[in-house]
Amino acid sequence: MTAQGIFQVLASGLLMGLIYALIAVGLSLIFGLMDVVNFAHGEMLMLAMYAAFGLWAISGIDPVLLMPLVVAAMAIFGALVYLGIVRYAMRAKSNAGMVQIFATFGLAVLIQGLAQFLFSPDYRSINGSFLAGKTVNLLGVFLPAPQVFGGVVSLAAFAGLWLLMTRTDFGKALEATREDQGAVALVGIDRNKIFALGWALGAGLVGLAGAVMAIFYYVHPQVGSGFALVAYVTVALGGFGSVFGALAAGLIVGLVEAATTLVLPSAMKSMGVYVLYLGVVFFRPSGLFGRL
């Protein structure tokens, strides 16, 4: 393979890494806030992709313009999941961790089953975006415009998240709750409100990722499962609860996945990622960047 071909593969890996980071950050945010692993995270991604597809099919509006509606809908859904399910699972007096796991896992099974029942297992795709079929030439490296757009959206989302967490009262309350859930009640912060807003923010972020992915990836009921697995690996690499560690880990996962395709068949592209993950688990269980 030529040097240009190698740069092409690695640049594509970086773009996918940014999208992986955007998928994973909501999962990391919720875990860091509440020590709860959302096993329905992949199904939330799938719901966001179906929402983008459905809004486009009904309205005919470019899916890029429909992204705010998808994000808002998923944020509301995330808050309702906390208020209607997770809040009660956290009150379990025994085996609370297992109750939380099975609550979100059961929600994942329910969502996927409903998606198969309502939409069938058929693959669907959006072909009405102005980005479809276009490429961007960066110094002789040709990259698909939808993935470039997704990478830019991911960077903008992380920049906005940084501003939210460092420059706003909600961000400071979020950080305080992450540090000590008991102490925040003493200063008048409603923990349940912060948890609900945290779930809304996490679901909104995965909704943004789903809206981006629906532009260039097939939509079907099992689409979230594979990406959820990558998200769990990304969160573990970056450090459970490390929001911005998810960004660095996502880039690493994308690069390692792309580099693996240079030496192994593309069907085995995930092998390098899982080898890296096992190495981190053995030698640095807290993740590459620890907990933020």
N, C-alpha and C positions, 0 to 999 in steps of 0.2 A: 504494500500500500504506500502511496506517495505521502509526502509531508502534508500536502493540502488535504488529502483524504483523512489523515489522522486529525488535523485541526477541525475538519468538518464533523467528525464523530465526537470529539471532545467538546466542541461548542454546543452540539445538540445535547450532550450529556449535561452541560451546565444549565441549559434552558430547562430541561426536564427536572434537574435538581432544584431549581427555583420553584417549580410547580409542586414537587414533592414537599418542599419546605412549607409552602402555603397550605397544602393538605394537612400536614402534620402539626402546624402551630396551634390550631384549635384544640387538638388532643392534648398537647403539652400544657397549654394554658389551663385547661380544666383540671388536669392531674395536679399541676402545681398549686392550684387554688384550693382543691378539696381532697387530694389524694384519692381520686376516683378515676379509674380507667373506663372510658366510654367505649364499650364494645360495639356500640351502634354507630361508631364514627364513619365507617365505610358506607353504611346504609344512608347516613345523612348526606354523604357525597353523592350517592346515587339519586336521592330525592332531589337534590339541587340540580342535577343534570336533567332529570325528568321535568322539573319545573321550568328550566330554561327551554327545553324542547317544546313543552306544552304551550308556553307563552308565545314562542315563535310560531308554532303551528296555528294558533288561534288568531294572533294579531298580524303576522307577517312582518313584524318589525325586526330589524337586525338584532340578533341576540346580544351583541355588544351593548346596545342601548337598554336592553332588558335586565342587565346584570344588577342594578340597584334593587329592582323588585325581587329578584331571587334572593339577594342577600337579606333584605328586610323580612321576607317570608321565612327564611331559615332561622333568622335571629328570633323571631316570634316562636317558631317551633322549638328551638333550643330552650327558651325560657319555660315553655309549657312542659317540656320533658322534665326539667328540674322540678317545677312546681307540682306536677302530677305524678311523678314516679320517683326520681332520685331523692327528693326531700324525705319521702317516707322510708325509702330503703336505708337512708343514713340513720334513721331512728331505731333500727333494729338493736335489740338489747344483747343479742348474742350472734356470733359469726357475721358481724356487720359487713366485713370485707366480701364474704361470699354472697351475701344478699345483694350488695351493690353490683357485683360481677354478673350474677344471674338476672338482675333487673335490666341492665343495659343489654346483656346478651339476648334475653327474651324479647326486648324491644327490637333488636336487630332481626331476629327471626320473623317477628310479626311484620315489620316493614317490608322485608324481602318477599315474604309470602303474599302480602297485599299487592306488592308491585307485580308479581307474577300473575296474580288473579285479575288485576285491573288492566294491565298493559300487555300481558302475555310475555313469553321469553324472547320475543323477536328483537332483533337489533334495529335500532333507529339512529338516524344521523341528521344533523342540521346542515343544510347546503345553501342557506340564504344569507350567510355573512359576507360582508365585503372583503374579509380577510381570507376567505376560502380560496385555495389554489395559488395564493401569492407567496413570493419568497422575498427575502431581504438579503442583499449582497453586502457582506461585511468583509472588506479587504480580500475578496475572492472566495470567501466562504459563504455559501448559499444556505440560508436557514428559512424554514417555513414561517410565514408571517404570524399565524396563530400562536405558535410556540414563543416567538419573540414577544408578541403582545402579552402572553401569559407570564413571561419572565418579568416584563416591565410592571405588570399589575402586581406580581408577587413582591417586587422590591418596593413599590409604592405602599402596599399593605403593611409591610414590615416597618417602613418609615412612619406611617400613620400610627401603627401600634406603639412604636417607641415614643412618639409625641404624646399619645394618649396616656401611657403609663408613667411618663416623667413630667408632664406639664399640666395635667388636669387633676381635679380633686378626686374624680372617680378612679383614675389610675393610681393615685396615692392610697386611696382606700383599698383598692385591689391588692396592691403590694403589701399593705399592712395586714390584710386578711390572710394573704399567703404566708406571712411571717408568723403570725400568732392569732388564731381564730378566737381564742378566749379573751385576749387583751382588748381587741377592737370593740367588744361590747361595752367595755368600761368607759369608752370615749364617745359612746352614742352611735356607733356604726351598726346598722342592721345587717347582721351576717347573712341572713336569708336573702335579703335584697341584693347584696353583693354577689352571692352565689347564683341567683337567677340571672343577673346581668352578665356574670362571667360565662354562664352557659349560653346566653344570647350572643355574646361576643364570639365565643368559640364556634358556635353553629353558624354564625354569620360569616366567619372566615372560611369554614369549609364550604359554605354556600357560594362564596366568591370563587373558590377553587373549582367547584362543580360547574359554575356558570362559564368559567374559562374553558374547562376541559370539554364541555358539551359542544364547543365550536369545532373541535378537531378530532373528537374521540366518539366511538359508538356508545349509545345509551342502551343499557339493558339491565335487568334486575340484579345480575351478579357483578356488575361493573365495579361496585365499591369494595368487594371482598379483596381483590388483588391489591388495590391501592391502599386499603386499610393496613394490610400486612406490611407494605413499604413504609407507611406512616408510623407503625409501631417500631419498626427497626430504626427509622430516622429519629424518633423520640428517644429511644434507648441509646443511640449513638451520641446524640446531643446532650443527653442527661435528662432524666425524667423531671419534668417541671421547668426545664430551662427553655424559656420562650425563644430567645435569640440563639441558643444553641441549636434549635431546630433548623434555623436558617443555614448555619455552617454545616450541620450534618446533612441537610438536604442536598447541598452542593456537593459534598463528599460522596453521597450515595449516587447522585447523577453521574459524577465523573467516574467512579468505580464501575458502575454499570456500563457506561460507554466504553471504558478501557477494556472491560472483560470481553466485549464483542470484537475487539481487535485480535484476540487470541483464541476465543472459543466461539462456537456457533451462537447466533443471536438467540436461539431458544434457551441457551444457558446463561443469559446475560445477568441473571440475578445471583449466580453462584458467587461471584466476587464480592457482592454486597453482604451475603450471609457469612462468608468466610471472615470478612472484616468485622461483622457484628459479633461472631463467636470470639474473635480475638479481643474485642473490647470487653465482652462479658467476662472473659477469663482474667484479663489483666487490669481492667479499670471498670468495675461494675457500676460505678456512679456515672459513667458516660465520659465522652471526651472532654466535655466542658463543665461537668458537674451540674449542680442545681442552682439556677439563678434566683 
